Amino acid sequence: MPYCTKEIIIIDLEKTSILQILNNMAVTKFKAHRAIRLGNGDINIDAGLNDVRAVLSEKGDLIKFFCRYVRDIPRVESLVKDFSYQNPNCKLVEVD
């Protein structure tokens, strides 16, 4: 699964938890009922389609995203970018 070049840093984890952020993203951007933590620690955010997953950093303040299909990356990156701009506790980071 290819990683997106856009990631989100949570500015204040005491204000908003990672799971709250991902639940909000799953509902507002991916039309899911909620985010679902998988057995390997990744988080499904696309209503069970399993095409997009969120991967948390070891520190827990960075969210990476990867897609099952390369063709989905531009759409997912657009949703991530839009979500980060709408949430003041999120900062968008671009990775090469």
LUMLOBA-243788 format. One record per residue (C-alpha): residue number from 1; residue in one letter; x negated, y, z negated. Coordinates in Angstrom, 3 decimals, m for minus. Layout:
<sites>
+-----+------+----------+----------+----------+
! seq ! type !     east !    north !       up !
+-----+------+----------+----------+----------+
! NUM !    A !        X !        Y !        Z !
...
+-----+------+----------+----------+----------+
</sites>
This chain:
<sites>
+-----+------+----------+----------+----------+
! seq ! type !     east !    north !       up !
+-----+------+----------+----------+----------+
!   1 !    M !    0.000 !    0.000 !    0.000 !
!   2 !    P !   m1.483 !    3.370 !    0.989 !
!   3 !    Y !   m1.768 !    6.150 !   m1.557 !
!   4 !    C !   m0.312 !    9.604 !   m0.973 !
!   5 !    T !   m2.651 !   12.588 !   m0.975 !
!   6 !    K !   m0.378 !   14.494 !   m3.375 !
!   7 !    E !   m0.430 !   13.765 !   m7.106 !
!   8 !    I !    1.233 !   15.364 !  m10.101 !
!   9 !    I !   m0.438 !   16.431 !  m13.322 !
!  10 !    I !    1.824 !   16.786 !  m16.341 !
!  11 !    I !    0.802 !   20.020 !  m18.023 !
!  12 !    D !    2.219 !   19.348 !  m21.510 !
!  13 !    L !    3.022 !   15.735 !  m22.411 !
!  14 !    E !    4.425 !   16.825 !  m25.774 !
!  15 !    K !    7.024 !   18.910 !  m23.955 !
!  16 !    T !    8.025 !   16.283 !  m21.397 !
!  17 !    S !    7.023 !   12.614 !  m21.295 !
!  18 !    I !    5.865 !   10.849 !  m18.159 !
!  19 !    L !    8.965 !    8.659 !  m18.165 !
!  20 !    Q !   11.245 !   11.708 !  m18.411 !
!  21 !    I !    9.465 !   13.262 !  m15.445 !
!  22 !    L !    9.681 !   10.062 !  m13.391 !
!  23 !    N !   13.329 !    9.465 !  m14.314 !
!  24 !    N !   14.121 !   12.994 !  m13.201 !
!  25 !    M !   12.212 !   12.493 !   m9.956 !
!  26 !    A !   13.855 !    9.119 !   m9.293 !
!  27 !    V !   17.333 !   10.577 !   m9.733 !
!  28 !    T !   16.909 !   13.931 !   m7.999 !
!  29 !    K !   14.612 !   13.006 !   m5.119 !
!  30 !    F !   15.084 !    9.275 !   m4.504 !
!  31 !    K !   18.773 !    8.882 !   m5.446 !
!  32 !    A !   17.962 !    6.181 !   m8.010 !
!  33 !    H !   19.765 !    5.650 !  m11.303 !
!  34 !    R !   16.455 !    5.765 !  m13.175 !
!  35 !    A !   12.767 !    4.933 !  m12.949 !
!  36 !    I !   11.890 !    1.317 !  m13.740 !
!  37 !    R !    8.592 !    0.231 !  m15.301 !
!  38 !    L !    7.278 !   m2.910 !  m13.627 !
!  39 !    G !    5.334 !   m5.730 !  m15.244 !
!  40 !    N !    2.019 !   m4.454 !  m13.892 !
!  41 !    G !    2.570 !   m0.947 !  m15.360 !
!  42 !    D !    3.551 !    0.737 !  m12.097 !
!  43 !    I !    6.888 !    2.519 !  m11.971 !
!  44 !    N !    9.502 !    1.993 !   m9.281 !
!  45 !    I !   11.171 !    5.308 !   m8.463 !
!  46 !    D !   13.085 !    4.570 !   m5.261 !
!  47 !    A !   16.212 !    2.760 !   m6.458 !
!  48 !    G !   14.765 !   m0.733 !   m6.200 !
!  49 !    L !   13.723 !   m0.510 !   m2.558 !
!  50 !    N !   10.144 !   m1.038 !   m3.740 !
!  51 !    D !    8.810 !    1.224 !   m0.983 !
!  52 !    V !    7.455 !    3.897 !   m3.346 !
!  53 !    R !    5.729 !    3.432 !   m6.679 !
!  54 !    A !    4.281 !    5.774 !   m9.222 !
!  55 !    V !    0.949 !    4.799 !  m10.750 !
!  56 !    L !   m0.142 !    6.391 !  m14.018 !
!  57 !    S !   m3.704 !    7.350 !  m14.846 !
!  58 !    E !   m5.422 !    5.823 !  m17.858 !
!  59 !    K !   m5.188 !    9.163 !  m19.650 !
!  60 !    G !   m1.485 !    9.265 !  m18.874 !
!  61 !    D !   m1.191 !   12.806 !  m17.559 !
!  62 !    L !   m1.658 !   12.119 !  m13.827 !
!  63 !    I !    0.857 !   10.429 !  m11.546 !
!  64 !    K !   m0.300 !    8.941 !   m8.252 !
!  65 !    F !    2.121 !    7.705 !   m5.625 !
!  66 !    F !    1.816 !    4.953 !   m3.098 !
!  67 !    C !    4.058 !    3.786 !   m0.312 !
!  68 !    R !    4.637 !    0.371 !    1.153 !
!  69 !    Y !    4.594 !    1.811 !    4.671 !
!  70 !    V !    2.255 !    4.464 !    6.073 !
!  71 !    R !    5.187 !    5.996 !    7.970 !
!  72 !    D !    6.816 !    6.939 !    4.630 !
!  73 !    I !    3.871 !    8.992 !    3.325 !
!  74 !    P !    4.876 !   12.370 !    4.864 !
!  75 !    R !    8.438 !   12.082 !    3.517 !
!  76 !    V !    7.297 !   11.011 !    0.042 !
!  77 !    E !    4.648 !   13.736 !   m0.117 !
!  78 !    S !    7.277 !   16.299 !    0.806 !
!  79 !    L !    9.533 !   15.050 !   m2.015 !
!  80 !    V !    6.638 !   15.064 !   m4.508 !
!  81 !    K !    5.664 !   18.593 !   m3.480 !
!  82 !    D !    9.238 !   19.828 !   m3.747 !
!  83 !    F !    9.707 !   18.178 !   m7.149 !
!  84 !    S !    6.493 !   19.636 !   m8.574 !
!  85 !    Y !    7.458 !   23.168 !   m7.502 !
!  86 !    Q !   10.864 !   22.800 !   m9.163 !
!  87 !    N !    9.421 !   21.595 !  m12.481 !
!  88 !    P !    7.281 !   24.069 !  m14.424 !
!  89 !    N !    5.626 !   21.296 !  m16.464 !
!  90 !    C !    4.239 !   19.685 !  m13.289 !
!  91 !    K !    1.255 !   20.774 !  m11.250 !
!  92 !    L !    0.678 !   19.511 !   m7.719 !
!  93 !    V !   m2.807 !   18.230 !   m6.927 !
!  94 !    E !   m4.087 !   17.438 !   m3.422 !
!  95 !    V !   m6.544 !   14.565 !   m3.071 !
!  96 !    D !   m8.698 !   13.818 !   m0.032 !
+-----+------+----------+----------+----------+
</sites>
